[in-house]
Every structure is written in structure tokens, then in C-alpha cells.
């Protein structure tokens, strides 16, 4: 296990770690569904829900190979698939729905309340980076000029927990894994990925969920501010 005293770089996941991805996505899909029902009123959309649209998106992502293609491509393909299931193949409608979805999603993109101050404090001592399977940049959620580097799965073609995305990141910022802590909300993607690559894994468990996976984080925190305690910076 890496020694906390040797950590020089801290990397973060983006979605649901630094910003509330789930809430923004559900809001955007609700707005999209509202517009879809106005375009195709009546029976075709009667059984369609936000959850069903999320399930369709997840199925499309699995087929396309999430992490190897850009999230925008997956979201557009999911809109097309949704329309096909409703009996429509109109790409003009798909284009409109995609635009509405993206605009609504970005409008709801903001960091969790505890994030900006914690990152500002950490930046005084550590290099900070992003290793994400998503596509939202720090700038898109209001975190400008915070990170020294960003790595997204579509940059290298390998999503977390594939060790190659961590190797790719290490090559960019030129550090050894034992000097890096990785913070994320996903046990299989973030914690297992960091463990496999010799980094210090920190599980951000905002929901205080039970861990029934068998994946063991080296550290667990319930909010990002606990990082300051972990690294001996509380009160500074």
C-alpha cells in the first residue's frame, strides 16, 4: 500500500465524484422526454420514462463499447434507438432531441458544494489531475484552472479499470504509481483500477453505501472535505 507521506499527485474521477452527474442526466432526460411527447403525442411514448431512456442508453453504450468512443456519440445513438423503438427513424427529430438533451445537461452541470474549496486547498501541495471515463471537462462544470492534466477514456481508447488508462495518465504527468492517490465513487472502475496499478485508492462514498463487491478501497471517505483530514491538511 502506498504511503500517504509519499503522495505527490492526486487524481480524480469526474462524474458523481466532482459533480452530480446523475441528477444532471435525469433532468436532461426529463426535458428531452417532455419534448419527445410533444412531437410524438399519444400511444408511442405512453410507456416511455426517464428510467427507460437510461436503460436504452446503457444498452447502446454496451454495444458501442463505452470508453472507446465519445459519450456524445453514445447519447446520439441512444436517441436514435429510442425513436426506433417508438416506430420512428426520423434523424431530424433525433438531432433536435440530442441538442435539447445536451443543452439541458450542461445547464445542470456544477460541482458538488464541497469540491471547489477542497481542490483549492489541495492544489497548494499536490499536483491534481483527472482520469475519467466520461467526457465532461472540469471547465464544463465550473472548475477552471484547477487541474494540471486531464485524461479521458476516449483519449486512449481504454476505460477504467483497464490498467492502460492509468499507464497513459502516468506517462503524461511523469510520476510513479506509489506517489499517486486516485479518488473516485466507483468501486469497480476507480478503486479496483487504482489498486491494480499500485496507486492509493480512495473510495468517495457520498451515499454511505454498503460495499458488497469484495473490492477493498485503501481509504474510504464520505465527502471530499475528508481528504484534507486524510492528508493532514484540516484547518489549513
LUMLOFI-298201 format. One line per field, with one value per atom (N, C-alpha, C): residue in three letters; x, y, z; residue number from 0; atom name. Coordinates in pm, whole numbers, plus 50000, padded with zeros to 5 digits. Layout:
aa <- (ala	...) $
px <- (X	...) $
py <- (Y	...) $
pz <- (Z	...) $
i <- (NUM	...) $
at <- (CA	...) $
***
This chain:
aa <- (unk	unk	unk	unk	unk	unk	unk	unk	unk	unk	unk	unk	unk	unk	unk	unk	unk	unk	unk	unk	unk	unk	unk	unk	unk	unk	unk	unk	unk	unk	unk	unk	unk	unk	unk	unk	unk	unk	unk	unk	unk	unk	unk	unk	unk	unk	unk	unk	unk	unk	unk	unk	unk	unk	unk	unk	unk	unk	unk	unk	unk	unk	unk	unk	unk	unk	unk	unk	unk	unk	unk	unk	unk	unk	unk	unk	unk	unk	unk	unk	unk	unk	unk	unk	unk	unk	unk	unk	unk	unk	unk	unk	unk	unk	unk	unk	unk	unk	unk	unk	unk	unk	unk	unk	unk	unk	unk	unk	unk	unk	unk	unk	unk	unk	unk	unk	unk	unk	unk	unk	unk	unk	unk	unk	unk	unk	unk	unk	unk	unk	unk	unk	unk	unk	unk	unk	unk	unk	unk	unk	unk	unk	unk	unk	unk	unk	unk	unk	unk	unk	unk	unk	unk	unk	unk	unk	unk	unk	unk	unk	unk	unk	unk	unk	unk	unk	unk	unk	unk	unk	unk	unk	unk	unk	unk	unk	unk	unk	unk	unk	unk	unk	unk	unk	unk	unk	unk	unk	unk	unk	unk	unk	unk	unk	unk	unk	unk	unk	unk	unk	unk	unk	unk	unk	unk	unk	unk	unk	unk	unk	unk	unk	unk	unk	unk	unk	unk	unk	unk	unk	unk	unk	unk	unk	unk	unk	unk	unk	unk	unk	unk	unk	unk	unk	unk	unk	unk	unk	unk	unk	unk	unk	unk	unk	unk	unk	unk	unk	unk	unk	unk	unk	unk	unk	unk	unk	unk	unk	unk	unk	unk	unk	unk	unk	unk	unk	unk	unk	unk	unk	unk	unk	unk	unk	unk	unk	unk	unk	unk	unk	unk	unk	unk	unk	unk	unk	unk	unk	unk	unk	unk	unk	unk	unk	unk	unk	unk	unk	unk	unk	unk	unk	unk	unk	unk	unk	unk	unk	unk	unk	unk	unk	unk	unk	unk	unk	unk	unk	unk	unk	unk	unk	unk	unk	unk	unk	unk	unk	unk	unk	unk	unk	unk	unk	unk	unk	unk	unk	unk	unk	unk	unk	unk	unk	unk	unk	unk	unk	unk	unk	unk	unk	unk	unk	unk	unk	unk	unk	unk	unk	unk	unk	unk	unk	unk	unk	unk	unk	unk	unk	unk	unk	unk	unk	unk	unk	unk	unk	unk	unk	unk	unk	unk	unk	unk	unk	unk	unk	unk	unk	unk	unk	unk	unk	unk	unk	unk	unk	unk	unk	unk	unk	unk	unk	unk	unk	unk	unk	unk	unk	unk	unk	unk	unk	unk	unk	unk	unk	unk	unk	unk	unk	unk	unk	unk	unk	unk	unk	unk	unk	unk	unk	unk	unk	unk	unk	unk	unk	unk	unk	unk	unk	unk	unk	unk	unk	unk	unk	unk	unk	unk	unk	unk	unk	unk	unk	unk	unk	unk	unk	unk	unk	unk	unk	unk	unk	unk	unk	unk	unk	unk	unk	unk	unk	unk	unk	unk	unk	unk	unk	unk	unk	unk	unk	unk	unk	unk	unk	unk	unk	unk	unk	unk	unk	unk	unk	unk	unk	unk	unk	unk	unk	unk	unk	unk	unk	unk	unk	unk	unk	unk	unk	unk	unk	unk	unk	unk	unk	unk	unk	unk	unk	unk	unk	unk	unk	unk	unk	unk	unk	unk	unk	unk	unk	unk	unk	unk	unk	unk	unk	unk	unk	unk	unk	unk	unk	unk	unk	unk	unk	unk	unk	unk	unk	unk	unk	unk	unk	unk	unk	unk	unk	unk	unk	unk	unk	unk	unk	unk	unk	unk	unk	unk	unk	unk	unk	unk	unk	unk	unk	unk	unk	unk	unk	unk	unk	unk	unk	unk	unk	unk	unk	unk	unk	unk	unk	unk	unk	unk	unk	unk	unk	unk	unk	unk	unk	unk	unk	unk	unk	unk	unk	unk	unk	unk	unk	unk	unk	unk	unk	unk	unk	unk	unk	unk	unk	unk	unk	unk	unk	unk	unk	unk	unk	unk	unk	unk	unk	unk	unk	unk	unk	unk	unk	unk	unk	unk	unk	unk	unk	unk	unk	unk	unk	unk	unk	unk	unk	unk	unk	unk	unk	unk	unk	unk	unk	unk	unk	unk	unk	unk	unk	unk	unk	unk	unk	unk	unk	unk	unk	unk	unk	unk	unk	unk	unk	unk	unk	unk	unk	unk	unk	unk	unk	unk	unk	unk	unk	unk	unk	unk	unk	unk	unk	unk	unk	unk	unk) $
px <- (50084	50000	50088	50062	50141	50132	50241	50249	50193	50100	50041	50146	50254	50358	50432	50421	50492	50405	50280	50189	50225	50242	50271	50164	50082	49980	49849	49739	49606	49523	49470	49383	49240	49147	49005	48927	48826	48719	48637	48557	48471	48328	48258	48113	48078	47994	47946	48057	48173	48281	48298	48317	48333	48204	48117	47990	47878	47754	47637	47586	47652	47620	47480	47444	47315	47198	47203	47093	47084	47199	47200	47147	47185	47139	46988	46936	46792	46712	46764	46697	46695	46808	46818	46726	46719	46631	46484	46449	46311	46270	46359	46332	46321	46409	46406	46277	46236	46112	45990	45991	45880	45867	45980	45978	45937	45986	45953	45803	45740	45596	45516	45572	45503	45518	45625	45648	45571	45571	45503	45397	45289	45189	45115	45058	44973	45046	44999	45045	45194	45261	45403	45490	45465	45551	45487	45371	45297	45377	45452	45527	45670	45708	45847	45870	45972	46006	46154	46194	46335	46420	46373	46449	46463	46355	46362	46463	46468	46565	46707	46726	46857	46898	46802	46830	46867	46797	46829	46970	47003	47137	47243	47219	47318	47337	47226	47236	47315	47292	47366	47514	47543	47683	47755	47686	47745	47776	47684	47703	47818	47829	47929	48067	48071	48199	48228	48156	48172	48316	48365	48503	48594	48549	48630	48579	48458	48401	48355	48335	48294	48150	48126	47994	47887	47922	47825	47773	47862	47821	47724	47751	47661	47525	47525	47398	47315	47382	47307	47251	47333	47287	47171	47173	47064	46935	46945	46827	46769	46857	46812	46744	46805	46748	46613	46601	46473	46364	46395	46298	46261	46360	46333	46237	46256	46168	46026	46014	45883	45825	45896	45847	45884	45984	46028	46176	46210	46351	46392	46324	46345	46470	46575	46700	46689	46597	46578	46528	46437	46389	46501	46580	46693	46791	46817	46907	46854	46724	46664	46668	46632	46632	46772	46869	47008	47052	47018	47055	46989	46861	46788	46851	46882	46941	47075	47161	47294	47287	47198	47185	47135	47035	46980	47081	47157	47256	47366	47414	47521	47470	47343	47286	47283	47273	47269	47403	47509	47642	47710	47729	47802	47865	47973	48040	47958	47981	47926	47976	47899	47930	48068	48111	48238	48361	48340	48453	48546	48498	48591	48690	48644	48734	48838	48795	48889	48997	48957	49056	49152	49101	49188	49294	49254	49349	49451	49404	49494	49595	49551	49638	49764	49759	49877	49988	49954	50054	50075	49970	49977	49949	50000	49954	49819	49726	49592	49560	49492	49458	49322	49277	49151	49179	49118	49116	48970	48906	48760	48718	48611	48550	48447	48414	48314	48375	48301	48352	48337	48276	48264	48398	48441	48567	48548	48655	48643	48582	48619	48568	48416	48362	48218	48136	48199	48127	48175	48247	48287	48415	48501	48628	48744	48754	48860	48992	49101	49237	49266	49217	49241	49337	49321	49392	49515	49617	49741	49733	49645	49628	49493	49441	49316	49334	49280	49284	49144	49092	48961	48977	48886	48897	48904	48829	48830	48964	49047	49180	49270	49257	49349	49278	49144	49069	49050	49087	49079	49008	48887	48816	48867	48855	48881	48789	48834	48959	49077	49068	49179	49309	49413	49538	49601	49564	49628	49589	49470	49436	49518	49548	49633	49778	49823	49958	49969	49865	49860	49870	49794	49796	49933	49990	50122	50227	50217	50314	50302	50180	50158	50217	50189	50237	50365	50421	50556	50577	50488	50503	50493	50535	50527	50397	50337	50208	50207	50317	50320	50318	50330	50324	50190	50094	49966	49850	49758	49629	49521	49431	49318	49188	49104	48979	48862	48767	48651	48537	48418	48298	48271	48338	48310	48410	48358	48446	48511	48434	48500	48589	48551	48630	48745	48715	48815	48901	48836	48910	48987	48918	48987	49096	49066	49167	49291	49272	49386	49461	49387	49452	49539	49484	49557	49684	49685	49801	49895	49873	49966	49950	49836	49808	49737	49730	49649	49504	49417	49277	49196	49119	49032	48890	48804	48664	48583	48525	48436	48294	48248	48119	48021	47976	47886	47755	47708	47579	47589	47708	47734	47677	47702	47651	47734	47669	47741	47827	47943	48033	48018	47941	47923	47996	48098	48165	48286	48343	48470	48590	48565	48673	48706	48831	48870	48942	48879	48950	49054	49164	49266	49225	49144	49085	48941	48855	48716	48681	48617	48572	48425	48353	48210	48184	48284	48276	48416	48427	48561	48643	48577	48650	48732	48693	48769	48908	48929	49064	49162	49115	49204	49248	49158	49195	49292	49261	49342	49487	49505	49639	49694	49633	49686	49678	49572	49560	49438	49367	49247	49281	49201	49221	49325	49382	49485	49426) $
py <- (49881	50000	50125	50220	50343	50419	50481	50560	50699	50745	50878	50987	50969	51072	51085	50983	50985	51033	51065	51108	51249	51263	51394	51437	51341	51367	51303	51375	51320	51331	51218	51218	51190	51242	51231	51178	51100	51074	51203	51215	51333	51307	51220	51203	51141	51210	51169	51166	51217	51239	51389	51463	51608	51683	51622	51687	51585	51634	51547	51507	51409	51362	51302	51221	51152	51250	51351	51449	51527	51568	51643	51558	51431	51342	51321	51296	51273	51398	51514	51639	51656	51632	51648	51551	51427	51329	51364	51422	51463	51574	51669	51776	51719	51625	51561	51483	51409	51330	51420	51532	51627	51674	51705	51749	51635	51516	51400	51373	51387	51364	51469	51588	51690	51665	51595	51563	51438	51338	51212	51190	51265	51253	51120	51083	50964	50837	50727	50593	50567	50616	50578	50604	50713	50749	50719	50655	50636	50560	50460	50379	50422	50531	50576	50661	50627	50700	50740	50825	50862	50739	50651	50530	50442	50431	50350	50411	50541	50607	50583	50581	50550	50406	50315	50175	50159	50231	50226	50278	50387	50445	50346	50279	50184	50066	50021	49913	49953	50075	50127	50141	50190	50206	50073	49969	49835	49785	49809	49766	49841	49970	50053	50044	49995	49987	50116	50137	50261	50279	50401	50430	50431	50366	50364	50465	50516	50618	50735	50848	50966	50952	51009	50999	51064	51169	51233	51136	51049	50950	50850	50809	50716	50781	50905	50973	50993	51029	51046	50912	50807	50674	50628	50666	50630	50702	50827	50898	50830	50790	50720	50589	50514	50386	50406	50509	50538	50564	50644	50674	50548	50465	50341	50252	50245	50164	50221	50350	50415	50415	50353	50342	50456	50535	50648	50635	50672	50672	50811	50912	51050	51108	51125	51179	51327	51397	51538	51549	51460	51458	51418	51319	51275	51390	51467	51582	51684	51711	51809	51760	51634	51579	51577	51544	51541	51681	51781	51920	51964	51931	51967	51899	51772	51695	51753	51782	51833	51970	52056	52189	52181	52096	52082	52019	51924	51855	51950	52031	52125	52237	52271	52375	52331	52200	52149	52102	52130	52080	52177	52134	52215	52122	52166	52078	52062	51952	51938	52054	52091	52208	52201	52081	52070	52069	52066	52043	52163	52283	52393	52425	52437	52474	52366	52240	52130	52126	52141	52139	52257	52373	52490	52464	52399	52369	52265	52160	52052	52101	52194	52241	52309	52357	52422	52323	52195	52096	51986	51954	51839	51880	51799	51810	51740	51799	51744	51708	51595	51551	51483	51458	51390	51262	51152	51027	50984	50999	50984	50901	50824	50752	50838	50953	51041	51138	51244	51343	51487	51505	51641	51690	51803	51861	51936	51960	52043	52179	52238	52370	52369	52257	52247	52247	52212	52210	52321	52418	52534	52520	52425	52406	52447	52574	52627	52639	52617	52642	52570	52448	52371	52256	52189	52064	52083	52006	52011	51928	51828	51744	51675	51636	51560	51445	51330	51211	51153	51137	51077	50946	50853	50721	50728	50823	50830	50884	50941	50987	50870	50762	50649	50522	50521	50404	50297	50326	50225	50284	50238	50289	50226	50299	50240	50119	50012	49994	49941	49945	49896	49964	49888	49950	50044	50030	50113	50260	50290	50432	50493	50413	50462	50476	50382	50392	50517	50541	50658	50786	50791	50909	50928	50821	50830	50879	50836	50879	51029	51081	51224	51309	51271	51357	51308	51199	51158	51127	51048	51010	50859	50806	50663	50635	50515	50487	50499	50465	50472	50615	50712	50853	50916	50833	50885	50828	50914	50873	50899	50803	50821	50817	50918	50934	50918	50831	50814	50746	50753	50696	50553	50504	50369	50268	50166	50059	49982	49936	49860	49943	50065	50147	50219	50291	50375	50299	50233	50165	50046	49958	49841	49882	49981	50028	50081	50162	50217	50107	50016	49905	49822	49792	49708	49774	49907	49978	50030	49991	50028	50167	50231	50364	50350	50460	50464	50488	50393	50406	50469	50571	50639	50634	50562	50549	50663	50745	50852	50796	50769	50703	50804	50898	51003	50947	50838	50781	50687	50672	50575	50438	50396	50267	50152	50038	49918	49868	49816	49761	49610	49562	49417	49358	49429	49387	49298	49303	49234	49316	49436	49527	49614	49614	49683	49814	49927	50055	50066	50132	50151	50260	50353	50455	50478	50517	50549	50682	50769	50898	50917	50996	51019	51154	51237	51366	51410	51499	51534	51606	51678	51750	51657	51530	51434	51408	51445	51434	51522	51637	51727	51664	51591	51517	51405	51335	51220	51261	51378	51424	51525	51532	51617	51765	51807	51948	52015	51947	52005	52130	52235	52359	52450	52411	52497	52585) $
pz <- (50000	50000	50000	49909	49907	50039	50076	50199	50171	50254	50236	50230	50302	50307	50175	50089	49961	49846	49873	49767	49720	49590	49530	49430	49386	49285	49329	49312	49340	49213	49168	49051	49094	49014	49047	48928	48958	48863	48851	48746	48731	48774	48699	48715	48850	48925	49057	49162	49126	49223	49247	49139	49150	49117	49039	49007	49003	49020	49033	48895	48838	48703	48697	48794	48790	48788	48872	48876	48746	48692	48567	48452	48450	48343	48350	48470	48484	48448	48486	48450	48298	48234	48089	48017	48065	48002	48022	48136	48160	48063	48040	47944	47803	47770	47638	47619	47720	47712	47695	47763	47750	47606	47544	47404	47312	47339	47256	47258	47373	47382	47306	47291	47212	47063	47024	46883	46842	46931	46903	47011	47008	47115	47110	47223	47226	47263	47208	47247	47232	47127	47110	47232	47302	47415	47551	47551	47676	47781	47740	47836	47855	47792	47799	47924	47999	48121	48116	48208	48218	48244	48333	48363	48240	48162	48039	47942	47931	47843	47893	48024	48080	48047	48055	48023	47876	47789	47645	47622	47687	47673	47720	47832	47884	47788	47727	47630	47507	47459	47344	47377	47497	47540	47542	47589	47593	47453	47361	47222	47155	47183	47116	47181	47306	47376	47450	47559	47636	47680	47666	47700	47579	47471	47350	47247	47269	47181	47268	47206	47281	47331	47448	47509	47421	47348	47260	47155	47104	47004	47065	47188	47256	47280	47325	47355	47228	47118	46993	46947	46952	46912	47000	47127	47218	47179	47132	47086	46963	46871	46750	46788	46879	46923	46990	47071	47137	47035	46935	46830	46752	46723	46651	46729	46859	46943	46947	46918	46913	46772	46678	46541	46451	46489	46408	46375	46252	46212	46164	46215	46170	46236	46156	46210	46244	46181	46216	46360	46396	46534	46629	46588	46670	46693	46589	46601	46702	46692	46783	46928	46949	47084	47144	47061	47108	47152	47072	47106	47236	47251	47373	47493	47477	47587	47630	47534	47567	47633	47582	47640	47784	47808	47943	48038	47987	48071	48115	48023	48056	48148	48133	48219	48364	48386	48522	48575	48501	48540	48636	48758	48855	48958	49020	49117	49245	49316	49450	49536	49636	49717	49784	49820	49893	49804	49673	49582	49564	49529	49497	49608	49731	49841	49868	49860	49885	49778	49652	49544	49555	49592	49609	49716	49824	49932	49888	49823	49780	49677	49593	49485	49538	49660	49718	49751	49760	49799	49694	49617	49526	49383	49291	49153	49145	49073	49062	48918	48900	48766	48761	48639	48613	48535	48578	48500	48496	48380	48372	48252	48270	48158	48087	48144	48086	47987	47960	47865	47914	48030	48082	48133	48083	48127	48258	48332	48453	48423	48310	48275	48257	48206	48181	48309	48420	48548	48642	48585	48663	48742	48703	48774	48683	48658	48571	48646	48574	48625	48756	48770	48892	48866	48752	48729	48640	48672	48595	48468	48465	48346	48353	48238	48230	48133	48169	48083	48077	47955	47935	47858	47883	47822	47671	47612	47467	47413	47501	47457	47422	47500	47481	47438	47443	47399	47504	47629	47734	47856	47887	48005	48134	48243	48374	48393	48454	48529	48447	48314	48231	48274	48304	48352	48251	48123	48021	48032	48084	48101	48214	48317	48426	48380	48297	48240	48152	48075	47987	48070	48179	48266	48331	48382	48446	48348	48223	48122	48096	48106	48082	48193	48319	48427	48491	48440	48477	48623	48682	48822	48834	48948	48975	49050	49029	49091	49243	49307	49454	49508	49417	49456	49421	49377	49328	49408	49448	49506	49402	49386	49293	49372	49350	49424	49328	49364	49279	49351	49290	49353	49313	49209	49158	49211	49278	49327	49213	49112	49005	48914	48885	48792	48860	48966	49031	49132	49226	49332	49279	49205	49152	49054	48970	48875	48944	49047	49121	49196	49258	49329	49236	49119	49024	48974	48977	48922	49029	49154	49260	49315	49284	49339	49473	49547	49668	49626	49654	49615	49727	49691	49789	49735	49805	49764	49823	49735	49778	49784	49902	49925	49984	49900	49948	50003	49946	49985	50104	50158	50267	50234	50111	50063	50119	50134	50176	50061	50093	49992	49991	49894	49882	49765	49718	49595	49617	49736	49756	49713	49659	49620	49741	49781	49905	49878	49906	49895	50006	49976	50079	50178	50131	50218	50173	50265	50232	50296	50217	50268	50231	50309	50285	50218	50214	50148	50111	50014	49966	50072	50163	50267	50355	50361	50441	50384	50258	50202	50278	50324	50398	50529	50593	50714	50679	50571	50530	50505	50443	50408	50509	50626	50732	50704	50632	50595	50658	50743	50803	50881	50860	50933	50874	50759	50700	50592) $
i <- (0	0	0	1	1	1	2	2	2	3	3	3	4	4	4	5	5	5	6	6	6	7	7	7	8	8	8	9	9	9	10	10	10	11	11	11	12	12	12	13	13	13	14	14	14	15	15	15	16	16	16	17	17	17	18	18	18	19	19	19	20	20	20	21	21	21	22	22	22	23	23	23	24	24	24	25	25	25	26	26	26	27	27	27	28	28	28	29	29	29	30	30	30	31	31	31	32	32	32	33	33	33	34	34	34	35	35	35	36	36	36	37	37	37	38	38	38	39	39	39	40	40	40	41	41	41	42	42	42	43	43	43	44	44	44	45	45	45	46	46	46	47	47	47	48	48	48	49	49	49	50	50	50	51	51	51	52	52	52	53	53	53	54	54	54	55	55	55	56	56	56	57	57	57	58	58	58	59	59	59	60	60	60	61	61	61	62	62	62	63	63	63	64	64	64	65	65	65	66	66	66	67	67	67	68	68	68	69	69	69	70	70	70	71	71	71	72	72	72	73	73	73	74	74	74	75	75	75	76	76	76	77	77	77	78	78	78	79	79	79	80	80	80	81	81	81	82	82	82	83	83	83	84	84	84	85	85	85	86	86	86	87	87	87	88	88	88	89	89	89	90	90	90	91	91	91	92	92	92	93	93	93	94	94	94	95	95	95	96	96	96	97	97	97	98	98	98	99	99	99	100	100	100	101	101	101	102	102	102	103	103	103	104	104	104	105	105	105	106	106	106	107	107	107	108	108	108	109	109	109	110	110	110	111	111	111	112	112	112	113	113	113	114	114	114	115	115	115	116	116	116	117	117	117	118	118	118	119	119	119	120	120	120	121	121	121	122	122	122	123	123	123	124	124	124	125	125	125	126	126	126	127	127	127	128	128	128	129	129	129	130	130	130	131	131	131	132	132	132	133	133	133	134	134	134	135	135	135	136	136	136	137	137	137	138	138	138	139	139	139	140	140	140	141	141	141	142	142	142	143	143	143	144	144	144	145	145	145	146	146	146	147	147	147	148	148	148	149	149	149	150	150	150	151	151	151	152	152	152	153	153	153	154	154	154	155	155	155	156	156	156	157	157	157	158	158	158	159	159	159	160	160	160	161	161	161	162	162	162	163	163	163	164	164	164	165	165	165	166	166	166	167	167	167	168	168	168	169	169	169	170	170	170	171	171	171	172	172	172	173	173	173	174	174	174	175	175	175	176	176	176	177	177	177	178	178	178	179	179	179	180	180	180	181	181	181	182	182	182	183	183	183	184	184	184	185	185	185	186	186	186	187	187	187	188	188	188	189	189	189	190	190	190	191	191	191	192	192	192	193	193	193	194	194	194	195	195	195	196	196	196	197	197	197	198	198	198	199	199	199	200	200	200	201	201	201	202	202	202	203	203	203	204	204	204	205	205	205	206	206	206	207	207	207	208	208	208	209	209	209	210	210	210	211	211	211	212	212	212	213	213	213	214	214	214	215	215	215	216	216	216	217	217	217	218	218	218	219	219	219	220	220	220	221	221	221	222	222	222	223	223	223	224	224	224	225	225	225	226	226	226	227	227	227	228	228	228	229	229	229	230	230	230	231	231	231	232	232	232	233	233	233	234	234	234	235	235	235) $
at <- (N	CA	C	N	CA	C	N	CA	C	N	CA	C	N	CA	C	N	CA	C	N	CA	C	N	CA	C	N	CA	C	N	CA	C	N	CA	C	N	CA	C	N	CA	C	N	CA	C	N	CA	C	N	CA	C	N	CA	C	N	CA	C	N	CA	C	N	CA	C	N	CA	C	N	CA	C	N	CA	C	N	CA	C	N	CA	C	N	CA	C	N	CA	C	N	CA	C	N	CA	C	N	CA	C	N	CA	C	N	CA	C	N	CA	C	N	CA	C	N	CA	C	N	CA	C	N	CA	C	N	CA	C	N	CA	C	N	CA	C	N	CA	C	N	CA	C	N	CA	C	N	CA	C	N	CA	C	N	CA	C	N	CA	C	N	CA	C	N	CA	C	N	CA	C	N	CA	C	N	CA	C	N	CA	C	N	CA	C	N	CA	C	N	CA	C	N	CA	C	N	CA	C	N	CA	C	N	CA	C	N	CA	C	N	CA	C	N	CA	C	N	CA	C	N	CA	C	N	CA	C	N	CA	C	N	CA	C	N	CA	C	N	CA	C	N	CA	C	N	CA	C	N	CA	C	N	CA	C	N	CA	C	N	CA	C	N	CA	C	N	CA	C	N	CA	C	N	CA	C	N	CA	C	N	CA	C	N	CA	C	N	CA	C	N	CA	C	N	CA	C	N	CA	C	N	CA	C	N	CA	C	N	CA	C	N	CA	C	N	CA	C	N	CA	C	N	CA	C	N	CA	C	N	CA	C	N	CA	C	N	CA	C	N	CA	C	N	CA	C	N	CA	C	N	CA	C	N	CA	C	N	CA	C	N	CA	C	N	CA	C	N	CA	C	N	CA	C	N	CA	C	N	CA	C	N	CA	C	N	CA	C	N	CA	C	N	CA	C	N	CA	C	N	CA	C	N	CA	C	N	CA	C	N	CA	C	N	CA	C	N	CA	C	N	CA	C	N	CA	C	N	CA	C	N	CA	C	N	CA	C	N	CA	C	N	CA	C	N	CA	C	N	CA	C	N	CA	C	N	CA	C	N	CA	C	N	CA	C	N	CA	C	N	CA	C	N	CA	C	N	CA	C	N	CA	C	N	CA	C	N	CA	C	N	CA	C	N	CA	C	N	CA	C	N	CA	C	N	CA	C	N	CA	C	N	CA	C	N	CA	C	N	CA	C	N	CA	C	N	CA	C	N	CA	C	N	CA	C	N	CA	C	N	CA	C	N	CA	C	N	CA	C	N	CA	C	N	CA	C	N	CA	C	N	CA	C	N	CA	C	N	CA	C	N	CA	C	N	CA	C	N	CA	C	N	CA	C	N	CA	C	N	CA	C	N	CA	C	N	CA	C	N	CA	C	N	CA	C	N	CA	C	N	CA	C	N	CA	C	N	CA	C	N	CA	C	N	CA	C	N	CA	C	N	CA	C	N	CA	C	N	CA	C	N	CA	C	N	CA	C	N	CA	C	N	CA	C	N	CA	C	N	CA	C	N	CA	C	N	CA	C	N	CA	C	N	CA	C	N	CA	C	N	CA	C	N	CA	C	N	CA	C	N	CA	C	N	CA	C	N	CA	C	N	CA	C	N	CA	C	N	CA	C	N	CA	C	N	CA	C	N	CA	C	N	CA	C	N	CA	C	N	CA	C	N	CA	C	N	CA	C	N	CA	C	N	CA	C	N	CA	C	N	CA	C	N	CA	C	N	CA	C	N	CA	C	N	CA	C	N	CA	C	N	CA	C	N	CA	C	N	CA	C	N	CA	C	N	CA	C	N	CA	C	N	CA	C	N	CA	C	N	CA	C	N	CA	C	N	CA	C	N	CA	C	N	CA	C	N	CA	C	N	CA	C) $
***
